[in-house]
Amino acid sequence: MANVHPSLLERKIIHFDMDAFYASIEVRDDPSLKDKPLVIGGSPQSRAVVCTASYAARKFGVKSAMPCSQAARLCPDAIFMSPNFHKYHAVSQQIRAIFGQYTSLIEPLSLDEAYLDVTHNERGLYATKLAKLIQDQIYDELQLTGSAGVAPNKLLAKIASDINKPRGLTVILPEQARRFMENLPLRRIHGIGPASEKRLQQAGLVYCRDVWRRDPAELEEVLGSMGRWIWERSQGLDDRPVEVERERKSLGKEDTFATDVLDLDVLIKELRALAVSVAEALQRRGLRGKTITVKCKYADFNQVTRSRSVPSPTDESAVIEDIACELLQQTEAGKRKVRLLGVSVANFETPEALPLALDTANPH
């Protein structure tokens, strides 16, 4: 292992990602839905978006975050259901309890995925064996499947877990990291969104191997602080530790435009998309908040924020959208060019306000 970067020998990480989580729970609880195209999100006649879809629906091109109206056009026979996030949160807690039987180092990302550091696990087992045991226990106790990526860091583990769904188990050894990354599009690296992808493409960088041919100093000149980061990530290097869950104060999304925007209709459309994205992130994490904030950064880099609180905690996209648009009217958007918009939700309800975990597993 002389050519293996030292950081790749420090940890053993599992990224566990449940398969079509919300849809799978509904199918488990109602077997008549098995093998049918099921969309969790809401009525296609509403402004609802797809939270998740069964694999039968995905075959028609139905994807998360897609408007339900579009999903209905792609898959006319789809069954549409509104999400039951209290039930999903309860099942997520059951899965978390299973993780806790194997390691105390758990970093939840949402209701259906988490990182587990099993470098020094109490059972003294290889990470691959632990991942298989967790898969089997979740299936035996909850009749649900999940996919796992086993790797020396979070970056590689997360990419690996998505390779062989459903119920996949993909292992990347330290000496395989660079070869694994070589032909991957940079877009597959967590943290690179559409705006970053476009910026990288403009610099002639599409695949991880494209970055390897460039000097880190040159990348920093072209990409700024992102240069060093993308140079490391493209080689499969990631020294972030698994962080045990801390109390989250707020959750938000923002987007920097490729060019400054003056058109108010364009800004409102972008703001609504951000609000939907925030609502989905809240729902995945089982969070609801009272305070909605809009951030608006003008072309001259000056920025303002506008906030409003609602009487009851919410995770509903329609509520967040409408309030965000009203808050935008309190800025100079449409009169001054805007380079960035953001939406966030804070002032979450306390854990005590959430329902107790229910025993939703089917009896043996």
C-alpha positions, 0 to 999 in steps of 0.5 A: 500500500505504498502508493495509498494516501495515508488518510485512506488508511485511517477510517472505515466508514459505512454510508447506509441509504434506505431504498425508496424509503417512503414508498417502501414503507407504504408498500410494506404496510399495504401489500396490494401496492407491491410492484405498482408505480407508487409516487409519494408527494401529493395530488398531480392536480396540486403544486406538490412535488415527488418526495420519492417513488417506487422503482416501478414508477422510476422506470418511467422516469419519475424522480424526486423533486419532480412536479407531481403533475409531470410524474403523472404525464410520464406514468399515467397509471401511477398511484399518488399518495400524500406523505406521512412524515410522522410515520416515516420519522418513527420508522427512521428512529427504529433504523437508528436504534439498529445502527446504534447496536453496531456503533455509537458514531452515527451521523444522520443525513436525513430520515433515510440515510446516515454515515457510520464510523465502524473503525473501532466497532465493539464487535471487532468485525470487518466493515463489510460484514457489519454492513451486511449484518445491518442490512439483514437486521433491518430487513428481518425486523422492519421488512425494509431494504437499504443499500450500503457503501463501505469505504475509507471515507465519507465521500467514497462511501456515499457514492458507493451506496448508490451504485447497486440499488436496491439492497446493494453492498459496494465496497471500495478498498483504500488502494482502489480509491483513485481508480474508482474515481478516475472515470466518474463525472465530477457531478457525482461528488457530493457538494457539486450542484448544477451551478458548480458543475457549469463552472467546472465545465467552463474550465474544461473539467468534466471527469475526475481524471480531468482535474488530475492533469491540472496543477493545484495552484492553477486550479485555485487561480481558476476556481478560487477556494474550490480549486484545492477542494476539487483536487482532493475530492477528485482523487477520493480524498476526504478527511471529514470525520463522522460527526455525531448529531448536533442540534440543528438551528436552521435549514436552508438552501441558496443559489448564486446565479451565473449572471446577475438577475433583474427580472422579478418573475425569474427571481420568484420562480427561483425562490419557489424552487428553493422553497420546495427544496427546503421543504423536502429537506425538512421533511426528510429530516423530520423537522418543522419550523416557525421562522422563514427567512429570505436572503437577497444578495445584490450585484454589489454584494450588499445583502438583506434578509427578511423574516416572518414567523408562523403560529405553528411549525411547518414543513409544507412547501406551499406555506414556505413558498408563499411566505418567501415570495411575500418576503421577497417583495420587501426587498429591492429585487426587481429594481436592483440586480440580484446575484444570490437568493436563499430561503431558510427555516428556523425555530424548530419544534422541540423533539418532545413535540414529535410523536413517540416512535411506533412499532410499525414492524409487521409481526413475525 
